Amino acid sequence: MAVLLVADHNNTALGSSTAKAMSAAKALGGDVHVLVAGSNCGAVAEAAAKLDGAAKVLVADAPQFANQLAEEMSALIVPLMANYDAVLAPATASGKNVLPRVAALLDVMQLSDVTKVVSADTFERPIYAGNAIQTVQSSEAKKVITVRTASFQAVGEGGSASIEKIAAPGAVGISTFDKAELSKSDRPELTSARIVISGGRGMQSGENFKKYIEPVADKLGAAMGASRAAVDAGFVPNDFQVGQTGKVVAPELYVAVGISGAIQHLAGMKDSKIIVAINKDAEAPIFQVADYGLVADLFTALPELEAELTKIGR
């Protein structure tokens, strides 16, 4: 089986999700070729060539791929699929934008948010907000797959794949990129952080996020997240949201503060290796999935945690 993996990148650096999606691609068997489509993306291609499992890197370097618009990317990918049995991409905003269009043009069913590759034609994916796992066997001649990268370990960088430049098709030109409003932070990116501390409605205000959660996050080197209730209340920006309609995370340590544990939120963090919950309601559903639970007032517990971290030099 020949597999095409669409790289996630920003034209200067390869996204960490690509190394995780490579694990899924390798599980399909056969050679894996990585497609790097962008503008002035030579550095990304070199990084992709180092991924363990990459047999070849295909580079399409043209202005129309600078923002990886679905219309431009599908015009590139669909003709390439004559040589491949499957195409994969991380289930990022870009991957979930591009591959449905590719699937439609190929007239095949897409397999979305795959969490496990059972065999070359059988996959697992979550349904019902992650409360059930569906096993899907696909008979499509061409597999189009988005990968929930939180479920896969990143491959190493022991590879030395060849890099091949390919001709870019003419620009489709039916859509244009307007702008991107990206938040900037010195903290780790939420979906790839080793430690995440999230706040919920119990934080009561955005000021309390800054006063109580930020100091602890700084000492732990953690990313900050939030429940949908906290985001909807305007406490923090949308890109903090963890859950079914937000970001899916699987850090080594997830600390849930003032979060009740609605199904929607659990769908985005229940694969975390260790879950710690702090909530004054002993009956909160979050305690059912937590490895460690503290029934306490967060406005007392967090300052105490910060003080203890200071004592040990964090």
Contacts in CASP RR format, 6 or more apart in sequence:
PFRMAT RR
TARGET T0000
AUTHOR 0000-0000-0000
METHOD contacts of the structure
MODEL  1
MAVLLVADHNNTALGSSTAKAMSAAKALGGDVHVLVAGSNCGAVAEAAAK
LDGAAKVLVADAPQFANQLAEEMSALIVPLMANYDAVLAPATASGKNVLP
RVAALLDVMQLSDVTKVVSADTFERPIYAGNAIQTVQSSEAKKVITVRTA
SFQAVGEGGSASIEKIAAPGAVGISTFDKAELSKSDRPELTSARIVISGG
RGMQSGENFKKYIEPVADKLGAAMGASRAAVDAGFVPNDFQVGQTGKVVA
PELYVAVGISGAIQHLAGMKDSKIIVAINKDAEAPIFQVADYGLVADLFT
ALPELEAELTKIGR
1 28 0 8 1.000
1 29 0 8 1.000
1 30 0 8 1.000
1 85 0 8 1.000
1 86 0 8 1.000
1 120 0 8 1.000
2 30 0 8 1.000
2 31 0 8 1.000
2 33 0 8 1.000
2 83 0 8 1.000
2 84 0 8 1.000
2 85 0 8 1.000
2 86 0 8 1.000
3 25 0 8 1.000
3 28 0 8 1.000
3 29 0 8 1.000
3 30 0 8 1.000
3 31 0 8 1.000
3 32 0 8 1.000
3 33 0 8 1.000
3 84 0 8 1.000
3 85 0 8 1.000
3 86 0 8 1.000
3 87 0 8 1.000
3 88 0 8 1.000
4 32 0 8 1.000
4 33 0 8 1.000
4 35 0 8 1.000
4 58 0 8 1.000
4 77 0 8 1.000
4 80 0 8 1.000
4 81 0 8 1.000
4 84 0 8 1.000
4 86 0 8 1.000
4 87 0 8 1.000
4 88 0 8 1.000
5 18 0 8 1.000
5 21 0 8 1.000
5 22 0 8 1.000
5 25 0 8 1.000
5 32 0 8 1.000
5 33 0 8 1.000
5 34 0 8 1.000
5 35 0 8 1.000
5 54 0 8 1.000
5 87 0 8 1.000
5 88 0 8 1.000
5 89 0 8 1.000
6 35 0 8 1.000
6 37 0 8 1.000
6 73 0 8 1.000
6 77 0 8 1.000
6 87 0 8 1.000
6 88 0 8 1.000
6 89 0 8 1.000
6 95 0 8 1.000
6 98 0 8 1.000
6 99 0 8 1.000
7 14 0 8 1.000
7 15 0 8 1.000
7 18 0 8 1.000
7 34 0 8 1.000
7 35 0 8 1.000
7 36 0 8 1.000
7 37 0 8 1.000
7 44 0 8 1.000
7 48 0 8 1.000
8 14 0 8 1.000
8 15 0 8 1.000
8 17 0 8 1.000
8 18 0 8 1.000
8 21 0 8 1.000
8 89 0 8 1.000
8 90 0 8 1.000
8 92 0 8 1.000
8 94 0 8 1.000
8 95 0 8 1.000
9 15 0 8 1.000
9 18 0 8 1.000
9 36 0 8 1.000
9 38 0 8 1.000
9 41 0 8 1.000
9 44 0 8 1.000
11 38 0 8 1.000
11 39 0 8 1.000
11 40 0 8 1.000
11 41 0 8 1.000
11 44 0 8 1.000
11 66 0 8 1.000
12 41 0 8 1.000
12 43 0 8 1.000
12 44 0 8 1.000
13 43 0 8 1.000
13 44 0 8 1.000
13 47 0 8 1.000
14 44 0 8 1.000
14 47 0 8 1.000
14 48 0 8 1.000
16 154 0 8 1.000
16 189 0 8 1.000
16 192 0 8 1.000
17 90 0 8 1.000
17 92 0 8 1.000
17 149 0 8 1.000
17 191 0 8 1.000
17 192 0 8 1.000
18 34 0 8 1.000
18 48 0 8 1.000
18 51 0 8 1.000
18 90 0 8 1.000
19 51 0 8 1.000
19 154 0 8 1.000
19 155 0 8 1.000
19 156 0 8 1.000
20 90 0 8 1.000
20 147 0 8 1.000
20 149 0 8 1.000
20 150 0 8 1.000
20 152 0 8 1.000
20 153 0 8 1.000
20 154 0 8 1.000
20 155 0 8 1.000
21 88 0 8 1.000
21 89 0 8 1.000
21 90 0 8 1.000
21 147 0 8 1.000
21 149 0 8 1.000
21 152 0 8 1.000
22 32 0 8 1.000
22 34 0 8 1.000
22 51 0 8 1.000
22 52 0 8 1.000
22 53 0 8 1.000
22 54 0 8 1.000
22 154 0 8 1.000
22 155 0 8 1.000
23 152 0 8 1.000
23 153 0 8 1.000
23 154 0 8 1.000
23 155 0 8 1.000
24 88 0 8 1.000
24 114 0 8 1.000
24 117 0 8 1.000
24 145 0 8 1.000
24 147 0 8 1.000
24 152 0 8 1.000
25 32 0 8 1.000
25 53 0 8 1.000
25 86 0 8 1.000
25 88 0 8 1.000
26 32 0 8 1.000
26 53 0 8 1.000
26 155 0 8 1.000
27 117 0 8 1.000
28 86 0 8 1.000
28 88 0 8 1.000
28 117 0 8 1.000
28 120 0 8 1.000
28 143 0 8 1.000
29 120 0 8 1.000
31 55 0 8 1.000
31 56 0 8 1.000
32 53 0 8 1.000
32 54 0 8 1.000
32 55 0 8 1.000
33 54 0 8 1.000
33 55 0 8 1.000
33 56 0 8 1.000
33 57 0 8 1.000
33 58 0 8 1.000
33 84 0 8 1.000
34 48 0 8 1.000
34 49 0 8 1.000
34 51 0 8 1.000
34 54 0 8 1.000
34 56 0 8 1.000
34 57 0 8 1.000
34 58 0 8 1.000
34 161 0 8 1.000
35 57 0 8 1.000
35 58 0 8 1.000
35 60 0 8 1.000
35 76 0 8 1.000
35 77 0 8 1.000
35 80 0 8 1.000
36 42 0 8 1.000
36 44 0 8 1.000
36 45 0 8 1.000
36 48 0 8 1.000
36 57 0 8 1.000
36 58 0 8 1.000
36 59 0 8 1.000
36 60 0 8 1.000
37 59 0 8 1.000
37 60 0 8 1.000
37 61 0 8 1.000
37 62 0 8 1.000
37 65 0 8 1.000
37 68 0 8 1.000
37 73 0 8 1.000
37 76 0 8 1.000
37 168 0 8 1.000
38 44 0 8 1.000
38 60 0 8 1.000
38 61 0 8 1.000
38 62 0 8 1.000
38 65 0 8 1.000
38 66 0 8 1.000
38 68 0 8 1.000
39 61 0 8 1.000
39 62 0 8 1.000
39 63 0 8 1.000
39 65 0 8 1.000
39 66 0 8 1.000
40 61 0 8 1.000
41 59 0 8 1.000
41 61 0 8 1.000
41 65 0 8 1.000
42 59 0 8 1.000
42 61 0 8 1.000
45 57 0 8 1.000
45 59 0 8 1.000
45 163 0 8 1.000
46 163 0 8 1.000
48 54 0 8 1.000
48 57 0 8 1.000
48 161 0 8 1.000
49 57 0 8 1.000
49 159 0 8 1.000
49 160 0 8 1.000
49 161 0 8 1.000
49 162 0 8 1.000
49 163 0 8 1.000
50 157 0 8 1.000
50 158 0 8 1.000
50 159 0 8 1.000
50 160 0 8 1.000
50 161 0 8 1.000
51 155 0 8 1.000
51 156 0 8 1.000
51 157 0 8 1.000
51 158 0 8 1.000
51 159 0 8 1.000
51 161 0 8 1.000
52 155 0 8 1.000
52 156 0 8 1.000
52 157 0 8 1.000
52 158 0 8 1.000
52 159 0 8 1.000
53 155 0 8 1.000
53 159 0 8 1.000
53 161 0 8 1.000
54 159 0 8 1.000
54 161 0 8 1.000
55 161 0 8 1.000
56 161 0 8 1.000
56 162 0 8 1.000
56 163 0 8 1.000
56 164 0 8 1.000
57 161 0 8 1.000
57 162 0 8 1.000
57 163 0 8 1.000
57 164 0 8 1.000
58 80 0 8 1.000
58 164 0 8 1.000
58 166 0 8 1.000
59 163 0 8 1.000
59 164 0 8 1.000
59 165 0 8 1.000
59 166 0 8 1.000
60 76 0 8 1.000
60 165 0 8 1.000
60 166 0 8 1.000
60 167 0 8 1.000
60 168 0 8 1.000
61 165 0 8 1.000
61 168 0 8 1.000
62 168 0 8 1.000
62 170 0 8 1.000
62 171 0 8 1.000
63 171 0 8 1.000
64 72 0 8 1.000
64 168 0 8 1.000
64 170 0 8 1.000
64 171 0 8 1.000
64 172 0 8 1.000
64 173 0 8 1.000
65 72 0 8 1.000
65 73 0 8 1.000
65 76 0 8 1.000
65 168 0 8 1.000
66 177 0 8 1.000
67 177 0 8 1.000
67 180 0 8 1.000
68 94 0 8 1.000
68 97 0 8 1.000
68 98 0 8 1.000
69 175 0 8 1.000
69 176 0 8 1.000
69 177 0 8 1.000
70 97 0 8 1.000
70 98 0 8 1.000
70 100 0 8 1.000
70 101 0 8 1.000
70 175 0 8 1.000
71 101 0 8 1.000
71 172 0 8 1.000
71 173 0 8 1.000
71 174 0 8 1.000
71 175 0 8 1.000
72 171 0 8 1.000
72 172 0 8 1.000
72 173 0 8 1.000
72 175 0 8 1.000
73 98 0 8 1.000
73 101 0 8 1.000
73 102 0 8 1.000
74 98 0 8 1.000
74 101 0 8 1.000
74 102 0 8 1.000
74 105 0 8 1.000
75 169 0 8 1.000
75 170 0 8 1.000
75 172 0 8 1.000
76 168 0 8 1.000
76 169 0 8 1.000
77 87 0 8 1.000
77 98 0 8 1.000
77 102 0 8 1.000
78 102 0 8 1.000
78 105 0 8 1.000
78 106 0 8 1.000
79 169 0 8 1.000
80 166 0 8 1.000
81 87 0 8 1.000
81 102 0 8 1.000
81 106 0 8 1.000
81 142 0 8 1.000
84 142 0 8 1.000
85 141 0 8 1.000
85 142 0 8 1.000
85 143 0 8 1.000
86 142 0 8 1.000
86 143 0 8 1.000
86 144 0 8 1.000
86 145 0 8 1.000
87 99 0 8 1.000
87 102 0 8 1.000
87 142 0 8 1.000
87 143 0 8 1.000
87 144 0 8 1.000
87 145 0 8 1.000
88 145 0 8 1.000
88 146 0 8 1.000
88 147 0 8 1.000
89 95 0 8 1.000
89 98 0 8 1.000
89 99 0 8 1.000
89 145 0 8 1.000
89 146 0 8 1.000
89 147 0 8 1.000
90 146 0 8 1.000
90 147 0 8 1.000
90 149 0 8 1.000
91 112 0 8 1.000
91 113 0 8 1.000
91 146 0 8 1.000
91 147 0 8 1.000
91 148 0 8 1.000
91 149 0 8 1.000
91 248 0 8 1.000
95 146 0 8 1.000
96 112 0 8 1.000
96 146 0 8 1.000
99 110 0 8 1.000
99 144 0 8 1.000
99 145 0 8 1.000
99 146 0 8 1.000
100 110 0 8 1.000
102 144 0 8 1.000
103 109 0 8 1.000
103 110 0 8 1.000
103 144 0 8 1.000
106 142 0 8 1.000
106 144 0 8 1.000
108 140 0 8 1.000
108 141 0 8 1.000
108 142 0 8 1.000
108 143 0 8 1.000
108 144 0 8 1.000
109 138 0 8 1.000
109 140 0 8 1.000
109 144 0 8 1.000
110 144 0 8 1.000
110 145 0 8 1.000
110 146 0 8 1.000
111 123 0 8 1.000
111 125 0 8 1.000
111 136 0 8 1.000
111 138 0 8 1.000
111 143 0 8 1.000
111 144 0 8 1.000
111 145 0 8 1.000
111 146 0 8 1.000
112 125 0 8 1.000
112 145 0 8 1.000
112 146 0 8 1.000
113 125 0 8 1.000
113 126 0 8 1.000
113 146 0 8 1.000
113 147 0 8 1.000
113 148 0 8 1.000
114 123 0 8 1.000
114 124 0 8 1.000
114 125 0 8 1.000
114 145 0 8 1.000
114 146 0 8 1.000
114 147 0 8 1.000
114 148 0 8 1.000
115 124 0 8 1.000
115 125 0 8 1.000
115 126 0 8 1.000
115 133 0 8 1.000
115 148 0 8 1.000
115 151 0 8 1.000
116 123 0 8 1.000
116 124 0 8 1.000
116 151 0 8 1.000
117 123 0 8 1.000
118 124 0 8 1.000
118 135 0 8 1.000
121 137 0 8 1.000
121 138 0 8 1.000
121 139 0 8 1.000
121 143 0 8 1.000
122 135 0 8 1.000
122 136 0 8 1.000
122 137 0 8 1.000
122 138 0 8 1.000
123 135 0 8 1.000
123 136 0 8 1.000
123 138 0 8 1.000
123 145 0 8 1.000
124 133 0 8 1.000
124 134 0 8 1.000
124 135 0 8 1.000
124 136 0 8 1.000
125 133 0 8 1.000
125 134 0 8 1.000
125 136 0 8 1.000
125 148 0 8 1.000
126 132 0 8 1.000
126 133 0 8 1.000
126 134 0 8 1.000
126 148 0 8 1.000
126 267 0 8 1.000
127 133 0 8 1.000
127 134 0 8 1.000
129 244 0 8 1.000
129 263 0 8 1.000
129 264 0 8 1.000
129 266 0 8 1.000
129 267 0 8 1.000
130 244 0 8 1.000
130 266 0 8 1.000
130 267 0 8 1.000
130 270 0 8 1.000
131 263 0 8 1.000
131 267 0 8 1.000
148 248 0 8 1.000
149 191 0 8 1.000
150 191 0 8 1.000
150 248 0 8 1.000
150 249 0 8 1.000
150 250 0 8 1.000
150 271 0 8 1.000
151 250 0 8 1.000
151 271 0 8 1.000
183 237 0 8 1.000
183 239 0 8 1.000
187 193 0 8 1.000
187 217 0 8 1.000
187 218 0 8 1.000
187 221 0 8 1.000
187 222 0 8 1.000
187 223 0 8 1.000
187 224 0 8 1.000
188 194 0 8 1.000
188 195 0 8 1.000
188 221 0 8 1.000
188 222 0 8 1.000
188 223 0 8 1.000
189 223 0 8 1.000
190 196 0 8 1.000
190 223 0 8 1.000
190 224 0 8 1.000
190 225 0 8 1.000
190 239 0 8 1.000
190 240 0 8 1.000
190 242 0 8 1.000
190 247 0 8 1.000
190 249 0 8 1.000
191 247 0 8 1.000
191 248 0 8 1.000
191 249 0 8 1.000
193 222 0 8 1.000
193 223 0 8 1.000
193 249 0 8 1.000
193 251 0 8 1.000
194 222 0 8 1.000
194 251 0 8 1.000
194 252 0 8 1.000
194 253 0 8 1.000
195 220 0 8 1.000
195 221 0 8 1.000
195 222 0 8 1.000
195 223 0 8 1.000
195 251 0 8 1.000
195 252 0 8 1.000
195 253 0 8 1.000
195 254 0 8 1.000
195 255 0 8 1.000
196 222 0 8 1.000
196 223 0 8 1.000
196 224 0 8 1.000
196 225 0 8 1.000
196 242 0 8 1.000
196 249 0 8 1.000
196 251 0 8 1.000
196 253 0 8 1.000
196 254 0 8 1.000
196 255 0 8 1.000
196 269 0 8 1.000
196 272 0 8 1.000
197 213 0 8 1.000
197 216 0 8 1.000
197 217 0 8 1.000
197 220 0 8 1.000
197 222 0 8 1.000
197 223 0 8 1.000
197 224 0 8 1.000
197 225 0 8 1.000
197 254 0 8 1.000
197 255 0 8 1.000
197 257 0 8 1.000
198 224 0 8 1.000
198 225 0 8 1.000
198 226 0 8 1.000
198 227 0 8 1.000
198 240 0 8 1.000
198 242 0 8 1.000
198 254 0 8 1.000
198 255 0 8 1.000
198 256 0 8 1.000
198 257 0 8 1.000
198 259 0 8 1.000
198 269 0 8 1.000
199 209 0 8 1.000
199 213 0 8 1.000
199 225 0 8 1.000
199 226 0 8 1.000
199 227 0 8 1.000
199 230 0 8 1.000
199 256 0 8 1.000
199 257 0 8 1.000
199 258 0 8 1.000
199 259 0 8 1.000
200 226 0 8 1.000
200 227 0 8 1.000
200 229 0 8 1.000
200 230 0 8 1.000
200 235 0 8 1.000
200 256 0 8 1.000
200 257 0 8 1.000
200 258 0 8 1.000
200 259 0 8 1.000
200 260 0 8 1.000
201 227 0 8 1.000
201 229 0 8 1.000
201 230 0 8 1.000
201 233 0 8 1.000
201 258 0 8 1.000
201 259 0 8 1.000
201 260 0 8 1.000
202 230 0 8 1.000
202 257 0 8 1.000
202 258 0 8 1.000
202 259 0 8 1.000
202 298 0 8 1.000
203 209 0 8 1.000
203 212 0 8 1.000
203 213 0 8 1.000
203 230 0 8 1.000
203 235 0 8 1.000
203 257 0 8 1.000
203 258 0 8 1.000
203 298 0 8 1.000
205 235 0 8 1.000
206 234 0 8 1.000
206 235 0 8 1.000
206 236 0 8 1.000
208 235 0 8 1.000
208 299 0 8 1.000
209 224 0 8 1.000
209 226 0 8 1.000
209 230 0 8 1.000
209 235 0 8 1.000
209 236 0 8 1.000
212 257 0 8 1.000
212 298 0 8 1.000
212 299 0 8 1.000
212 302 0 8 1.000
212 303 0 8 1.000
213 224 0 8 1.000
213 257 0 8 1.000
213 302 0 8 1.000
214 224 0 8 1.000
215 302 0 8 1.000
215 306 0 8 1.000
216 222 0 8 1.000
216 255 0 8 1.000
216 302 0 8 1.000
216 305 0 8 1.000
216 306 0 8 1.000
216 309 0 8 1.000
217 223 0 8 1.000
217 224 0 8 1.000
219 306 0 8 1.000
219 309 0 8 1.000
219 310 0 8 1.000
219 314 0 8 1.000
220 253 0 8 1.000
220 309 0 8 1.000
220 314 0 8 1.000
222 253 0 8 1.000
222 255 0 8 1.000
223 251 0 8 1.000
224 236 0 8 1.000
224 240 0 8 1.000
225 236 0 8 1.000
225 240 0 8 1.000
225 241 0 8 1.000
225 242 0 8 1.000
226 235 0 8 1.000
226 236 0 8 1.000
226 240 0 8 1.000
226 241 0 8 1.000
226 242 0 8 1.000
227 241 0 8 1.000
227 242 0 8 1.000
227 243 0 8 1.000
227 259 0 8 1.000
227 260 0 8 1.000
227 261 0 8 1.000
227 262 0 8 1.000
227 265 0 8 1.000
228 241 0 8 1.000
228 243 0 8 1.000
228 245 0 8 1.000
228 246 0 8 1.000
228 262 0 8 1.000
228 264 0 8 1.000
228 265 0 8 1.000
229 262 0 8 1.000
230 236 0 8 1.000
230 240 0 8 1.000
231 237 0 8 1.000
231 238 0 8 1.000
231 240 0 8 1.000
231 241 0 8 1.000
239 247 0 8 1.000
241 247 0 8 1.000
242 248 0 8 1.000
242 249 0 8 1.000
242 265 0 8 1.000
242 268 0 8 1.000
242 269 0 8 1.000
243 264 0 8 1.000
243 265 0 8 1.000
243 266 0 8 1.000
243 267 0 8 1.000
243 268 0 8 1.000
243 269 0 8 1.000
244 263 0 8 1.000
244 264 0 8 1.000
244 265 0 8 1.000
244 267 0 8 1.000
244 268 0 8 1.000
245 264 0 8 1.000
246 268 0 8 1.000
247 268 0 8 1.000
248 267 0 8 1.000
248 268 0 8 1.000
248 269 0 8 1.000
248 271 0 8 1.000
249 268 0 8 1.000
249 269 0 8 1.000
249 272 0 8 1.000
250 269 0 8 1.000
250 271 0 8 1.000
250 272 0 8 1.000
250 273 0 8 1.000
251 272 0 8 1.000
251 273 0 8 1.000
252 272 0 8 1.000
252 273 0 8 1.000
252 274 0 8 1.000
253 272 0 8 1.000
253 273 0 8 1.000
253 274 0 8 1.000
253 276 0 8 1.000
254 269 0 8 1.000
254 272 0 8 1.000
254 274 0 8 1.000
254 275 0 8 1.000
254 276 0 8 1.000
255 276 0 8 1.000
255 277 0 8 1.000
255 278 0 8 1.000
256 269 0 8 1.000
256 275 0 8 1.000
256 276 0 8 1.000
256 277 0 8 1.000
256 278 0 8 1.000
256 279 0 8 1.000
256 286 0 8 1.000
256 290 0 8 1.000
257 278 0 8 1.000
257 279 0 8 1.000
257 298 0 8 1.000
257 302 0 8 1.000
258 278 0 8 1.000
258 279 0 8 1.000
258 280 0 8 1.000
258 298 0 8 1.000
259 265 0 8 1.000
259 277 0 8 1.000
259 279 0 8 1.000
259 284 0 8 1.000
259 286 0 8 1.000
260 279 0 8 1.000
260 281 0 8 1.000
260 284 0 8 1.000
260 285 0 8 1.000
260 286 0 8 1.000
261 284 0 8 1.000
261 285 0 8 1.000
261 286 0 8 1.000
261 289 0 8 1.000
262 285 0 8 1.000
266 285 0 8 1.000
266 286 0 8 1.000
266 289 0 8 1.000
269 275 0 8 1.000
270 289 0 8 1.000
274 291 0 8 1.000
274 292 0 8 1.000
275 289 0 8 1.000
275 290 0 8 1.000
275 291 0 8 1.000
275 292 0 8 1.000
276 290 0 8 1.000
276 291 0 8 1.000
276 292 0 8 1.000
276 293 0 8 1.000
276 294 0 8 1.000
277 284 0 8 1.000
277 286 0 8 1.000
277 287 0 8 1.000
277 290 0 8 1.000
277 292 0 8 1.000
277 293 0 8 1.000
277 294 0 8 1.000
278 293 0 8 1.000
278 294 0 8 1.000
278 296 0 8 1.000
278 298 0 8 1.000
278 301 0 8 1.000
278 302 0 8 1.000
279 286 0 8 1.000
279 287 0 8 1.000
279 293 0 8 1.000
279 294 0 8 1.000
279 295 0 8 1.000
279 298 0 8 1.000
280 295 0 8 1.000
280 296 0 8 1.000
280 297 0 8 1.000
280 298 0 8 1.000
281 295 0 8 1.000
282 295 0 8 1.000
287 293 0 8 1.000
294 301 0 8 1.000
END
